[in-house]
Amino acid sequence: MTARTWIAVAFAAASAGVAQGFGRFTLGVVLPAMRNDLGLSNTVAGSLATANVTAYLVGTLAVAIASSRITLLTIMRIGLLIAVGGQVLCAFAPGVIVLALGMFCSGFGGAWVWIPTPVVASAAFPPEKRGTAIGLLSSGMALSIVFTSQLAGWVRRIWGDEGWRNVYVVQAVLGLLIAAGTIAVVRHAQEQLSDKGSIGGFDALRRVPGWKPVTAMYTTFGFMYLLVLAFMSSRLEDDNGWSASTASLSFTLIGLGMVVGGPIIAKSVALFGTRATLATAFSLWSTLVILILPGWVVPTLASSVVIGMIFASIPVTLTMYFVQNASPEDYGPGFSAATLAFGVAQMISPQIGGALADWTSTFLWVLILSAGCALLGILGALGLPKRSATPPTIVLEPPTTQPLVAPSVFTVKPH
């Protein structure tokens, strides 16, 4: 693999960071300031997150349809531009309505970037190394979260709660630069579009071995993780009396855990298998979320690092499963269908979390709900085939010696 290939993968990882870390997870760290500045209730604040994840849901449906008409690289580029546009809207939002529109654009663009990017980024790697490429995408998203949490803490120290829009201003500028670099550098030869199928791609999903437990885990993850990422800062500040800077530090540590989480989990899957890796990840999530409830500083900060690792590990492992077990034609619509279920769970999660916090006047039960949901993920992991379907023998056409990213369409030879 050439240096230019690594540069292309780096830009793909940065694009994932813009679409996911900037576009979808900034809300969790700026929410306390945004809520105070605009005078929002927890329910309304949860609705902003719902607008973001609803758009992600709509975006996954659109990807399933678009993948039979345009290439995955084109989908990725369009999504990146839409995501950056959402950040621009948030940067200049005078109130809730424009802010919700920005959240919608960010969520829609996030789906259009994330679904095709694993194939685009990993196609130049040999089959046994593709988990590494996917792990690097998670690291790119993680670095953007680390950056955002530190930026948000600095902005609040300088401008107070009223300065939260400046976080989005900085992100929009960086997003435009990364989008320009990605469009200029990243290439992906795709000779065949995905087959047309049912709306949402569920016919392609059903052809993936173990699709039921995988979809169940993806759905569970979508519901449980957002309860923590959207409301953890509010829990620490409102319920546990943490300062804004210390709460931002916990979010930073989550991001740092994500940086190393993806590559570590890729290695874990190779050594211990998908079932064991996912069952362990869901078990640890439940344990650690309970551990942070008292708000003890050292245990909470230490747990934040591991929570970040788990937050990276579960989607990376599930994405690897699809890349390895879905045919090239089924990947786009099939992964979109699984992501659709994930998106539905995301859509209702913050609304339920915000309403629960308003009803109980605490964020305690929001985090307990997340910990309980992780138990369902353990059952899903144990429901996977004891051995993942063996990846087909793959012959790349043309050879991988070509620069940048190799084709995603392969000749598949049955064993």
C-alpha positions in Angstrom: 0.0 0.0 0.0 1.3 3.4 -0.9 1.6 6.6 1.2 -1.2 8.0 -0.9 -3.5 5.2 0.1 -2.8 6.0 3.8 -3.5 9.7 3.1 -6.8 8.7 1.5 -7.7 6.5 4.5 -6.8 9.4 6.8 -9.2 11.8 5.0 -11.9 9.1 5.1 -11.4 8.9 8.9 -11.5 12.7 9.1 -14.7 12.7 7.1 -16.2 10.2 9.6 -15.1 12.6 12.4 -16.8 15.6 10.7 -20.0 13.7 10.0 -20.2 11.8 13.3 -18.1 13.5 16.0 -18.9 17.0 14.9 -22.3 16.6 13.3 -23.9 14.1 15.7 -22.1 14.1 19.1 -21.4 17.8 19.7 -24.9 18.3 21.0 -24.2 16.1 24.1 -21.3 18.3 25.2 -22.8 21.7 24.4 -26.3 20.8 25.6 -26.0 22.3 29.1 -24.8 25.6 27.7 -27.3 25.6 24.9 -30.1 24.7 27.3 -29.2 27.6 29.7 -28.8 30.1 26.9 -32.0 29.4 25.1 -34.0 28.5 28.2 -34.9 25.0 27.1 -36.5 22.2 29.1 -34.9 18.8 29.0 -37.8 17.5 26.9 -37.2 20.2 24.2 -33.4 19.6 24.4 -34.1 15.9 23.9 -36.2 16.9 20.8 -33.2 18.5 19.2 -31.3 15.2 19.6 -34.4 13.5 18.2 -34.3 15.8 15.1 -30.7 14.7 14.6 -31.3 11.0 14.9 -34.6 11.1 12.9 -32.6 12.6 10.1 -30.1 9.7 10.4 -33.0 7.4 10.1 -34.2 9.1 6.9 -30.7 9.2 5.6 -30.3 5.4 6.0 -33.5 4.9 3.9 -32.1 7.2 1.3 -28.8 5.4 1.2 -30.6 2.1 0.6 -32.3 3.6 -2.4 -29.4 5.7 -3.7 -26.9 2.8 -3.6 -28.7 1.3 -6.6 -28.4 4.5 -8.6 -25.1 6.2 -7.6 -21.7 5.0 -6.4 -20.8 4.7 -2.7 -18.1 7.3 -3.1 -20.7 9.8 -4.5 -23.0 9.1 -1.6 -20.1 9.7 0.8 -19.2 13.0 -0.8 -22.8 14.3 -0.9 -23.3 13.3 2.8 -20.2 15.1 3.9 -21.3 18.4 2.3 -24.8 18.1 3.8 -23.2 17.4 7.3 -21.0 20.5 7.0 -24.0 22.5 5.9 -25.8 21.4 9.1 -22.9 22.7 11.2 -23.1 26.1 9.4 -26.8 26.3 10.3 -26.1 25.5 14.0 -23.3 28.1 14.1 -25.7 30.9 13.1 -28.9 29.5 14.5 -31.0 32.4 16.2 -33.3 29.9 17.9 -34.6 26.4 18.2 -36.2 26.1 14.8 -33.0 26.8 12.8 -31.0 24.8 15.3 -33.3 21.8 14.7 -32.9 22.2 10.9 -29.1 22.2 11.4 -29.4 19.0 13.6 -31.5 17.4 10.8 -28.9 18.1 8.1 -26.1 16.9 10.4 -27.9 13.6 11.0 -28.9 13.1 7.4 -25.3 13.7 6.2 -24.0 11.5 9.0 -25.8 8.5 7.6 -24.7 9.2 4.0 -21.1 9.4 5.2 -20.9 6.5 7.7 -22.6 3.8 5.7 -20.4 3.8 2.6 -17.1 4.9 4.3 -16.1 1.5 5.7 -16.1 -0.1 2.2 -14.5 3.0 0.6 -11.7 3.1 3.3 -11.0 -0.6 3.6 -11.1 -1.7 -0.1 -7.4 -1.1 -0.6 -6.5 -3.4 2.3 -6.2 -7.2 2.1 -9.1 -9.0 3.8 -7.3 -9.7 7.0 -6.4 -6.0 7.4 -9.8 -4.4 6.7 -10.7 -4.4 10.4 -7.7 -2.1 10.9 -9.1 0.4 8.4 -12.5 0.3 9.9 -10.9 0.8 13.4 -9.2 3.9 12.0 -12.5 5.4 11.1 -13.6 5.0 14.7 -10.4 6.7 15.8 -11.1 9.6 13.5 -14.5 10.0 15.0 -13.0 9.7 18.5 -10.4 12.4 17.8 -13.2 14.8 16.7 -15.1 14.1 20.0 -11.9 14.8 22.0 -11.4 18.0 20.1 -15.0 19.1 20.5 -15.1 18.5 24.2 -12.0 20.5 24.8 -13.2 23.2 22.4 -16.5 23.4 24.2 -14.9 23.7 27.6 -12.6 26.5 26.4 -15.5 28.4 24.7 -17.6 28.3 27.9 -14.7 29.6 30.0 -14.1 32.5 27.6 -17.7 33.4 26.5 -19.9 31.6 29.0 -23.0 29.7 28.1 -23.9 32.3 25.4 -20.9 31.3 23.3 -21.9 27.8 22.4 -22.4 28.7 18.8 -18.7 29.4 18.5 -18.1 25.6 18.8 -20.1 25.1 15.6 -18.3 28.0 13.9 -14.9 26.3 14.4 -16.3 22.9 13.3 -17.9 24.3 10.2 -14.5 25.8 9.1 -12.7 22.6 9.7 -15.4 20.6 8.1 -15.2 22.6 4.9 -11.4 22.1 4.7 -11.7 18.3 5.3 -14.5 18.0 2.7 -12.4 19.8 0.1 -9.4 17.4 0.9 -11.6 14.3 0.8 -13.2 15.2 -2.5 -9.7 15.8 -4.0 -7.9 12.8 -2.6 -10.2 9.9 -1.9 -11.0 7.6 -4.9 -13.0 4.4 -5.1 -13.5 2.4 -8.3 -17.0 0.7 -8.2 -17.9 -1.2 -11.4 -21.3 -2.4 -10.3 -24.1 -0.7 -8.3 -26.1 -2.5 -5.7 -29.1 -4.5 -6.9 -32.5 -2.8 -6.6 -34.5 -4.4 -3.9 -37.2 -3.7 -1.3 -37.5 -0.4 0.3 -34.9 -0.1 3.1 -32.8 -2.9 1.9 -34.3 -5.6 4.1 -34.2 -8.3 1.4 -30.4 -7.8 1.2 -30.2 -7.8 5.0 -31.9 -11.2 5.3 -29.2 -12.7 3.1 -26.5 -11.8 5.7 -25.9 -14.8 8.1 -26.9 -14.1 11.6 -28.8 -11.0 10.6 -31.4 -11.2 13.4 -29.0 -11.0 16.4 -26.8 -8.5 14.6 -29.7 -6.2 13.9 -31.0 -6.7 17.5 -27.6 -5.6 18.9 -27.3 -2.7 16.6 -30.8 -1.5 17.6 -30.0 -2.0 21.3 -26.8 -0.1 20.9 -28.5 2.8 19.2 -30.9 3.2 22.1 -28.5 2.7 25.0 -25.4 4.7 23.9 -27.3 8.0 23.2 -28.8 8.0 26.7 -25.3 8.3 28.0 -23.7 10.5 25.4 -26.6 13.0 25.3 -27.2 13.3 29.1 -24.0 12.3 30.9 -22.7 15.9 31.0 -26.1 17.0 32.3 -26.0 14.3 34.9 -22.6 15.2 36.2 -23.3 19.0 36.3 -26.9 19.0 37.5 -27.1 15.9 39.7 -23.5 15.4 40.9 -22.5 19.1 41.1 -19.5 18.9 38.7 -18.1 22.0 37.1 -18.5 22.5 33.4 -14.8 22.0 32.8 -14.6 18.7 34.8 -17.7 17.4 33.0 -16.0 18.3 29.7 -13.0 16.3 30.8 -15.1 13.2 31.2 -16.3 13.6 27.6 -12.7 14.1 26.5 -11.7 10.8 28.1 -14.6 9.1 26.3 -13.1 10.3 23.1 -9.6 9.2 24.1 -10.9 5.8 24.8 -12.5 5.7 21.4 -9.2 6.5 19.7 -7.7 3.2 20.8 -10.9 1.3 21.1 -11.5 0.6 17.4 -8.0 -0.9 16.7 -8.0 -2.9 19.9 -11.4 -4.4 19.2 -10.4 -5.3 15.7 -7.6 -7.3 17.2 -9.9 -8.8 19.8 -12.3 -10.0 17.1 -9.4 -11.7 15.3 -8.3 -13.4 18.6 -11.5 -14.2 20.4 -14.2 -14.0 17.8 -17.3 -11.7 17.3 -19.5 -13.4 19.9 -17.1 -13.1 22.8 -16.0 -9.6 21.9 -19.6 -8.2 21.7 -20.8 -10.1 24.8 -17.9 -8.7 26.8 -18.5 -5.2 25.5 -22.2 -5.1 26.4 -21.4 -6.5 29.8 -18.8 -3.9 30.5 -21.1 -1.1 29.4 -23.7 -2.1 31.9 -21.2 -2.3 34.7 -19.4 1.0 34.0 -22.6 3.0 33.6 -23.7 1.9 37.0 -20.3 2.8 38.4 -20.5 6.4 37.2 -23.9 7.0 38.9 -22.5 8.2 42.3 -20.4 10.9 40.5 -17.2 10.0 42.3 -14.5 11.9 40.3 -11.7 9.3 39.9 -13.9 6.2 39.2 -16.1 8.3 36.8 -13.1 9.6 34.9 -11.5 6.1 34.7 -14.8 4.6 33.6 -15.2 7.3 30.9 -12.1 6.0 29.2 -13.4 2.4 29.0 -16.9 3.6 28.1 -15.2 5.3 25.1 -13.4 2.1 24.1 -16.7 0.2 24.3 -18.6 2.9 22.4 -16.1 2.5 19.6 -15.9 -1.3 19.8 -19.6 -2.2 19.3 -20.2 -0.4 16.0 -16.7 -1.3 14.7 -17.4 -5.0 15.4 -20.9 -4.9 13.9 -19.6 -3.1 10.8 -16.7 -5.6 10.4 -19.3 -8.4 10.6 -21.2 -6.8 7.7 -18.1 -6.2 5.6 -17.0 -9.8 6.1 -20.3 -11.5 5.7 -22.3 -9.5 3.2 -21.8 -9.8 -0.6 -20.5 -6.6 -2.3 -24.0 -6.1 -3.9 -25.8 -6.6 -0.6 -23.5 -4.5 1.6 -25.0 -1.1 0.8 -28.7 -1.8 1.1 -28.2 -4.5 3.8 -26.1 -2.4 6.1 -28.5 0.5 5.5 -31.4 -1.7 6.6 -29.6 -2.6 9.9 -28.7 1.0 10.3 -32.3 1.9 9.8 -33.2 -0.2 12.9 -30.3 1.5 14.7 -31.7 4.9 13.6 -35.2 4.1 15.0 -33.7 3.3 18.4 -31.7 6.6 18.3 -34.8 8.6 17.3 -36.8 7.6 20.4 -33.9 7.4 22.8 -33.2 11.1 23.6 -36.9 11.9 23.7 -37.5 9.2 26.2 -34.4 10.2 28.2 -35.4 13.9 28.3 -39.0 13.1 29.3 -37.7 10.7 32.0 -35.4 13.3 33.4 -38.2 15.9 33.5 -40.5 13.4 35.2 -38.1 12.3 37.9 -36.2 15.6 38.2 -32.9 13.6 37.9 -30.8 12.0 35.2 -30.2 8.9 37.4 -32.9 6.8 35.8 -31.8 7.8 32.3 -28.4 6.1 32.9 -29.9 3.1 34.7 -32.1 2.6 31.6 -29.0 2.5 29.4 -27.3 0.0 31.7 -30.4 -2.3 31.6 -30.6 -2.2 27.8 -27.0 -3.5 27.6 -28.3 -6.8 29.1 -30.3 -7.2 25.9 -27.2 -6.7 23.9 -25.5 -9.6 25.7 -28.3 -11.9 24.7 -28.0 -10.8 21.1 -24.2 -11.5 21.1 -24.8 -15.0 22.4 -27.4 -15.5 19.6 -24.8 -15.1 16.9 -23.5 -18.2 15.1 -20.8 -19.8 17.1 -18.5 -19.1 14.1 -19.0 -16.1 11.9 -19.6 -17.0 8.3 -16.2 -17.5 6.7 -15.5 -14.6 4.3 -15.4 -15.6 0.7 -12.2 -15.9 -1.2 -11.7 -12.5 -2.8 -9.9 -11.6 -6.0 -9.5 -7.9 -6.5 -10.0 -6.6 -10.0 -7.9 -4.7 -10.9 -5.0 -5.5 -8.5 -4.5 -3.7 -5.3 -1.3 -2.2 -6.6 -3.3 0.6 -8.0 -3.0 3.9 -6.0 -5.5 5.1 -3.5 -8.5 2.9 -2.8 -9.2 -0.3 -4.7 -12.6 -1.4 -6.1 -15.4 -2.5 -3.8 -16.7 -5.0 -6.4 -15.1 -8.4 -6.3 -15.2 -11.7 -8.0 -16.3 -14.1 -5.4 -15.1 -17.7 -5.6 -17.1 -20.2 -3.5 -15.1 -22.5 -1.2 
